[in-house]
Amino acid sequence: MIDFKDLHTIENPYPALKELRAFGKPVWHEELQLFLAAKHSDANDVLRNKSLGRIFLPKTPENEWFEFNYLHADSILDSEPPKHTRLRSLVAKAFNRQRIEALRPDIERLTHQLLDDIEAKGGEFDVIADYAEPLPVKVIAALLGFPDSDEHLLRPWSQAIVKMYEVNPSEAHKAEAKKAAKEFADYVHGLMLERLEKPGDDLISELARVTEAGEKLSTHELIATCVLLLNAGHEASVNGFGNGIVAAFQHLDQWKLLQSQPDAIAETAVEEFLRFDAPLHFFDRTATSDTEIGGVAIKEGQKIVSLLGSANRDEDVFVNSDQMDLTRNPNPHIGFGAGIHFCLGGPLARLEMSISLPELFNRFPNLELVGTPVRRPTFSLRGYESVMARTN
């Protein structure tokens, strides 16, 4: 059975995931005590089945995990209807597609600024640290109204918190997550209090005053929402971009397509980046009542995992599923999830990648990767820590 902590599996999980799909139905993982849904149809059903819930179990003791507990218990990601419906409807008022599209000029400006900085350096640069990471962090920071001087705090806080989503987080990662959760929560709370006194046109100000049918976000819900929007607003973009760039470089014909016609294939290329090596691989759900997925009975209280990365390589859905095709269309991947928990940052990530990907190759048509990319040592949130490249 697949070992999610094995470094070889983390580096390349796809052979093991293919073996799981060969069963043709969800399979039981004895060590983790949960079912694995590897087929596209099953993984998709897990995300949409109303008898499966995203259940967060509080960490104990409460006084040591206070911030981390409410950041999750009061977030959209870890709640279910009717609470989820209320939270999402409130946030949707302030984080909608129109607002995201309005960010296009700012994203284009920031993209060119980053490319100017890379060009000024000359020679080699880190695709992650110098390009894929700072762009979405700057965008979501501006959207939330974070001071420019504090942008450097956001990514480390986010990376520490999401380590708790590892299959079996280490004690060190738990401690880092707990510390980051408190620091981030305290910081956002301070900003919230400032914006209540002196509102601006930023998202924190808007969330602080948004209401619907007499309902509004509580203090804890607002803080949890801002933390989630930071994570969702940049993790998918950073990891999707890095994973796709490395995969494309490993497929010479696809790399040449990016070099020769980046604008023409930008839209389909972004979708293939998200399909071929998805930024999220592991999303668990718990049965709130007896149900069935792929002909397998899931009893109340049992867990089942949607393996998104496996679903996106399903041979029954995607022709030549193990081959990268940047012109693939249609491309019904579930890289951003599905159903009520579809990634909040999905539309923003798509916009950022559709701008930054072609512009990178327009500026540096002879771009090539150098050295060995350094992958993050986690299975669930799949991405790279460093990807070195040369501009000419």
HELIX and SHEET records of a PDB file:
HELIX    1   1 LEU A    7  GLU A   11  1                                   5    
HELIX    2   2 TYR A   14  ARG A   21  1                                   8    
HELIX    3   3 HIS A   40  ARG A   48  1                                   9    
HELIX    4   4 GLU A   62  ALA A   73  1                                  12    
HELIX    5   5 LYS A   83  ALA A   94  1                                  12    
HELIX    6   6 ARG A   97  GLU A  101  1                                   5    
HELIX    7   7 ARG A  104  LYS A  121  1                                  18    
HELIX    8   8 VAL A  127  VAL A  127  1                                   1    
HELIX    9   9 ILE A  128  ALA A  132  3                                   5    
HELIX   10  10 PRO A  134  LEU A  144  1                                  11    
HELIX   11  11 ASP A  148  ASP A  150  5                                   3    
HELIX   12  12 GLU A  151  VAL A  162  1                                  12    
HELIX   13  13 LYS A  163  TYR A  165  5                                   3    
HELIX   14  14 GLU A  171  GLU A  197  1                                  27    
HELIX   15  15 LEU A  203  ARG A  209  1                                   7    
HELIX   16  16 THR A  219  PHE A  249  1                                  31    
HELIX   17  17 LEU A  252  SER A  260  1                                   9    
HELIX   18  18 PRO A  262  PHE A  276  1                                  15    
HELIX   19  19 LEU A  308  ALA A  311  1                                   4    
HELIX   20  20 GLY A  339  HIS A  341  5                                   3    
HELIX   21  21 GLY A  346  ARG A  363  1                                  18    
SHEET    1   A 5 VAL A  27  HIS A  29  0                                        
SHEET    2   A 5 LEU A  34  ALA A  37 -1                                        
SHEET    3   A 5 LYS A 303  SER A 306  1                                        
SHEET    4   A 5 PHE A 283  ALA A 287 -1                                        
SHEET    5   A 5 LEU A  52  GLY A  53 -1                                        
SHEET    1   B 3 GLU A 124  ASP A 126  0                                        
SHEET    2   B 3 MET A 388  ARG A 390 -1                                        
SHEET    3   B 3 GLU A 368  LEU A 369 -1                                        
SHEET    1   C 2 THR A 211  GLU A 212  0                                        
SHEET    2   C 2 GLU A 215  LYS A 216 -1                                        
SHEET    1   D 2 THR A 291  ILE A 293  0                                        
SHEET    2   D 2 VAL A 296  ILE A 298 -1                                        
SHEET    1   E 2 VAL A 374  ARG A 375  0                                        
SHEET    2   E 2 TYR A 384  SER A 386 -1                                        
END                                                                             
